Amino acid sequence: MADSVGVGLLLNVLFWTVAVLVATGLCSLAAIDWFPGRERKTRSRSPKPRAGVPDTRAQAEGDAASGHYRKAA
């Protein structure tokens, strides 16, 4: 009798643990879909290059890279 009560208690705890984990995972997935992440924001905020306007980021990266090679040589 005591063994069956112990097994029932163990199965009950196991069931509710799995149920809470599944519910938490589903809620997390729903929250991820509901609130867009950083990837979408960075794509939408990136400025589009305009015709006739030089890209200052590319120039800055080129200057930094050339300075790196000068220091190493």
HUZIUR-V798591 format. One record per backbone hydrogen bond with DSSP energy under -1.0 kcal/mol. CO is the residue of the C=O (numbers start at 0). NH is the residue of the N-H. Records with the same first field share a line. If there is no record, write none. Layout:
CO=NH / NH
This chain:
0=4
1=5
2=6
3=7
4=8
5=9
6=10
7=11
8=12
9=13
10=14
11=15
12=16
13=17
14=18
15=19
16=20
17=21
18=22
19=23
20=24
21=25
22=26
23=27
24=28
25=29
26=30
27=31
28=32
29=33
30=34
36=40
37=41
38=42
39=43
40=44
41=45
49=52
54=58
55=59
56=60
57=61
58=62
59=63
60=64
61=65
62=66
63=67
64=68
65=69
66=70
67=71
68=72
